[in-house]
Amino acid sequence: AMASQASLAMDYLKHRMQQVQAEVDKIEKKLYDAETEYLSSDSSQMGTLLKGYDGFLSSKDNLRKRARAFKIEDRLFSLSSRTSPAAKEEARAIDENQGMRNLQDGGGLHRSRSSTKVPF
């Protein structure tokens, strides 16, 4: 009877963990999508919260009209979670760069995100 209760408790906890992980995945995807929309919107051509708003201060039309491409590093919010789509994207890019570096020079170290400076 005790073993049966323990087994039921474990099954419940495993199921609950799967539910929680599914919820986290859904929240991270919503954040990633909202961040993509913000970083690629027309207003981001004037600047973003992370890059500043030089476009608003500039009288140069070419600076205002210039499309601002964003990089994975611009995804500060998504990258705050190691399991987000952006973190997985970054890990793939690092792996690809590491593979290219290994082919070129036989090895080397890559810089982890934790050592990058945050511009605050």
Contacts in CASP RR format, 6 or more apart in sequence:
PFRMAT RR
TARGET T0000
AUTHOR 0000-0000-0000
METHOD contacts of the structure
MODEL  1
AMASQASLAMDYLKHRMQQVQAEVDKIEKKLYDAETEYLSSDSSQMGTLL
KGYDGFLSSKDNLRKRARAFKIEDRLFSLSSRTSPAAKEEARAIDENQGM
RNLQDGGGLHRSRSSTKVPF
24 83 0 8 1.000
25 83 0 8 1.000
28 78 0 8 1.000
28 81 0 8 1.000
28 83 0 8 1.000
28 84 0 8 1.000
28 85 0 8 1.000
29 85 0 8 1.000
31 77 0 8 1.000
31 78 0 8 1.000
31 84 0 8 1.000
32 75 0 8 1.000
32 78 0 8 1.000
32 84 0 8 1.000
32 85 0 8 1.000
32 86 0 8 1.000
35 75 0 8 1.000
35 77 0 8 1.000
35 78 0 8 1.000
35 86 0 8 1.000
38 44 0 8 1.000
38 48 0 8 1.000
39 48 0 8 1.000
39 70 0 8 1.000
39 74 0 8 1.000
39 75 0 8 1.000
40 70 0 8 1.000
44 68 0 8 1.000
44 70 0 8 1.000
45 55 0 8 1.000
45 64 0 8 1.000
45 65 0 8 1.000
45 66 0 8 1.000
45 67 0 8 1.000
45 68 0 8 1.000
46 53 0 8 1.000
46 55 0 8 1.000
46 56 0 8 1.000
46 64 0 8 1.000
47 53 0 8 1.000
47 54 0 8 1.000
47 55 0 8 1.000
47 56 0 8 1.000
47 68 0 8 1.000
48 68 0 8 1.000
48 70 0 8 1.000
48 74 0 8 1.000
50 74 0 8 1.000
50 76 0 8 1.000
50 119 0 8 1.000
51 68 0 8 1.000
51 74 0 8 1.000
54 63 0 8 1.000
55 63 0 8 1.000
55 64 0 8 1.000
58 64 0 8 1.000
72 79 0 8 1.000
72 86 0 8 1.000
72 89 0 8 1.000
72 90 0 8 1.000
72 93 0 8 1.000
73 79 0 8 1.000
73 116 0 8 1.000
75 86 0 8 1.000
76 118 0 8 1.000
78 84 0 8 1.000
78 85 0 8 1.000
78 86 0 8 1.000
78 87 0 8 1.000
79 86 0 8 1.000
79 87 0 8 1.000
79 90 0 8 1.000
79 113 0 8 1.000
81 87 0 8 1.000
90 113 0 8 1.000
94 110 0 8 1.000
97 110 0 8 1.000
98 108 0 8 1.000
98 110 0 8 1.000
101 107 0 8 1.000
101 108 0 8 1.000
101 110 0 8 1.000
102 108 0 8 1.000
END
